[in-house]
């Protein structure tokens, strides 16, 4: 059940990451949302393993959004090459 919450959070985080990271994404909205889900899952896993936050804390939202933005930036860099 926890993964479903992170996926839903990733949808929102992907949209927020698109607002944070400007640029024309060749994949469009679908790829941005999928990258947001990946960033949320990655940030959620790393944050909990590192003991930075627990389930249900606001830091999870922030980490998911930053994780999604980071993955989107890396995607844009790799896509340009």
C-alpha positions as CSV (number, residue, x, y, z in Angstrom):
1,X,0.0,0.0,0.0
2,X,2.9,2.3,0.7
3,X,4.1,2.1,-2.9
4,X,0.7,3.2,-4.2
5,X,0.9,6.3,-2.0
6,X,4.3,7.1,-3.4
7,X,3.0,6.6,-6.9
8,X,0.2,9.0,-6.3
9,X,2.6,11.4,-4.7
10,X,4.9,11.0,-7.7
11,X,2.1,12.2,-10.0
12,X,1.8,15.4,-8.1
13,X,5.6,15.7,-7.7
14,X,6.1,15.2,-11.5
15,X,3.7,18.1,-12.2
16,X,5.5,20.3,-9.6
17,X,8.9,19.3,-11.0
18,X,7.8,20.4,-14.4
19,X,6.9,23.8,-13.0
20,X,10.3,24.0,-11.3
21,X,12.4,22.8,-14.2
22,X,11.8,24.9,-17.3
23,X,12.3,23.6,-20.8
24,X,10.8,21.7,-23.6
25,X,10.5,18.0,-22.7
26,X,10.4,15.9,-25.8
27,X,8.5,13.2,-24.0
28,X,5.7,15.4,-23.0
29,X,3.5,15.2,-19.9
30,X,3.4,11.4,-19.7
31,X,7.2,11.1,-19.5
32,X,7.3,14.0,-17.0
33,X,4.8,12.2,-14.8
34,X,6.6,8.9,-15.0
35,X,9.9,10.6,-14.1
36,X,8.0,12.2,-11.2
37,X,6.9,8.8,-10.0
38,X,10.4,7.5,-10.3
39,X,11.8,10.5,-8.4
40,X,9.2,10.1,-5.6
41,X,9.9,6.4,-5.2
42,X,13.7,7.1,-5.2
43,X,13.4,9.9,-2.7
44,X,11.0,8.0,-0.5
45,X,13.3,5.0,-0.4
46,X,16.5,6.9,0.2
47,X,14.9,9.2,2.8
48,X,13.5,6.4,4.8
49,X,16.6,4.2,4.6
50,X,18.7,7.2,5.7
51,X,16.3,7.9,8.6
52,X,15.6,11.5,7.4
53,X,11.8,11.2,7.8
54,X,9.1,8.7,8.5
55,X,5.9,7.9,6.7
56,X,3.4,10.7,6.5
57,X,5.8,13.6,7.2
58,X,5.9,16.7,5.1
59,X,9.5,16.1,4.3
60,X,8.4,13.3,2.1
61,X,6.5,15.7,-0.2
62,X,9.5,18.0,-0.4
63,X,11.9,15.1,-1.0
64,X,9.6,13.6,-3.7
65,X,9.4,16.9,-5.5
66,X,13.1,17.5,-5.3
67,X,13.8,13.9,-6.4
68,X,11.4,14.3,-9.4
69,X,13.1,17.6,-10.4
70,X,16.5,16.1,-10.1
71,X,15.6,13.2,-12.3
72,X,14.0,15.6,-14.8
73,X,17.2,17.6,-15.0
74,X,19.2,14.5,-15.6
75,X,16.8,13.4,-18.2
76,X,17.0,16.8,-20.0
77,X,20.8,16.7,-19.9
78,X,21.0,13.1,-21.3
79,X,18.3,13.9,-23.9
80,X,20.4,16.8,-25.3
81,X,23.3,14.6,-26.0
